[in-house]
Amino acid sequence: RKLAATSLADEVNLELESLAMPNSKLVIELEQTDFGPSGADKVSMLLSSYQGAVPRAISKAASGGELSRIMLAIEVVLAGKSQTPTMIFDEVDSGVGGSSAIEIGRRLKKLSEQCQVVVVTHLAQVAAFADNHLLVKKDNGEGFVESDVQTVSENLRESELARMLSGLDSSESALTHAKELLQLSKNS
């Protein structure tokens, strides 16, 4: 178990470097206890959130966005080792942007080779890596809120990504950036 814990932590830490957490380190501690229903070890996952920081419980050391990225890193590392049919990530990209968001998109795409991955995101950099892009729309009426889910067809993908990037679906610079993101996702 100690070897497995060290190996898992090392692999997760490599993933964290690319997920905008380069100085964070996951530490897995094993403490031998009396044998019980959960075995004979108490397993603790700790996070050293910056270089030189004392590892603390993940719940105390990580923000919500960091927790999501740690979870993603663990899932990517374990993907080939488990039979989970579907994974759902709600705003795993919270608090990041730019190249970090692209790396999150890449890792989610990699994870989708092992199982079905459902991602809720507001970032075009992440959405560009999706095989199927869905748009959730809300309509506020008098006394009600109605939600609708629509498939974004391949020919509307650029304009939807442009809207996500700039808030404007007809911005030439946003459309250029959207095309660039789609090309990047195809080459990854």
N, C-alpha and C positions, 0 to 999 in steps of 0.2 A: 504494500500500500504506500509505503514511503517513496519508493521509486516511481510509482504511478502518479503520486501527488506532485513530486518534483517535476516529472515529465510534463504533466498537464499544465502546471504553472509556467514552465519555460515556454511551451507552445502558445499559451494564451498571452504571455508577455510579448512575444513576437508580433502577434495580431494587434495588441494594444498600441504598439509603436505606430502603426499605420492608421489607427483610428483616433488620432489627435490626442493620444495619451502617452507620449513617448517616455516620460519620466515616471510613469506609474508602474508599479509592480504588484502583481497578484502573488500572495504568499498563502500556501495551503499548509496548515499545521495539523498534525495528528497527535492526539494525547491518548495514551492508553488508559482505559477505564475498565471497570468490572464488566464482564460479558452480560449483555442484555439483548432486548429485541432488535436493537440497531447495531449489534456487533460489539466489539471490544475496543473500538476507537471513537473518540470524539473528534470530528473533523470541523475545523474552522477555516473559513476563507477570509483572508485579511487583505487590505490594500494599503500599500505605501503610495500615497497620491503624488508625491514629488520626491526628487532625489534627496536622500538623507532623512526622509520622514520615517517615523516609527510606524510599522504596520498596525492598522486598527481594523476593527470589524468593518466590512464593506458598507454596512448600513450607516455607519457614522462617518466614514471617510470619503464616500462618493456621492456626487449629486445625482439627480434623476437621470440626466443625460449620460453621465458616466456609468451608472448602473446598467442602462440599456446597452451601452457599447461593450461593457464587460460581458454581459449576457451574450451579445452577438459574437464576441471573440470566443467564448466558451463553446457556443453552438457550432461555430465554424470548425473549431478543433475537433469536436466530438462527432461532427456530421457523418463521417465515414464509419463511425464505430457504433452507431445506434440506428434503430429502425423507426424513428419518429416520422409519421406520415405528413404532418403539417406543423409549421411553426408560424406564429403570428407576432409581429413586432409593431407596436404602436409608438410612432415617433422616435425610433431608435436613433435618429439623427438630431435630436433635440440639442440645441446649443452649439452646433457645428455648422460649417459652411465650407465653400471653396473646395480645396483638394481633399480635405478630410471627408466631406460629403461624398465625393467621388469614390474614395476608398471604401466607404460604407456601402455604396451602391455595388461596387465590385465584389465585396465579400458576400452581400446578400445574393447576388447573381451566382456566385460560386456555391453558396449554400443551397440554392434552388436546384442544383444538379443532383442533390441527394434526396430532397423532399420538396413538398409544396411549401412555398413561402408567401405569406400575405403580409404586406407592409403598408402601414398608414404613414404618409409623409406629406410635407408641404414643400419639399425641396426638389427642384427639377433635376439636380445632380444625382439624386437617388432614383427618382422616377424614370429617368432615361434608361436605366438598366433593366427595367421590368419587361417580361415577356408579354404580359397583359396589363394594360393601363386602364384603370377605372376611375371615374370622376364622381365624387359624391357631391350632390347639390342640395342645398336647403332652400325652401321657399317659405317665407313668413307670411301667412295670411292673417286675416282678422280672427284672432282667437285660436290659431293653430300653427304648427310648424310641420311642414311636409318635407321628407327627405326622399331623394331619388338617386339611384346609382346607374350610371351610364358607361358603356364601354367606349373608350377613346379609340376610334379606328386608326389604322396605320397612317392614312393620309391626313388625319387631323392631329397626329402626335406632335409635330413641330409647333403648331400654333398653341396647343395646350401647354407644352413645356415653356414656350415663350411667355404665355400668360403667367405661369408659375414663377418665371424668372423676374418679370418686370411689372406684372399686373396689367400689361397691355398685350393683347394677342396679335396686334398688327405692327408692333415695333420691329423695324428692320434689324436693329442690332440684337434684339432678343431672339428673333427668328434665326439669325446667323449663329448665335450662341447655342440655341436649341439644336440646330443641325449638327454643330460641332459635338455636342454632348451625345447625340444619337450615334454619330460616327465613332466616337470614343467607346461607347458601350458595345458596339458591334465588333470592334477590334480588340476588346478585352478578353 
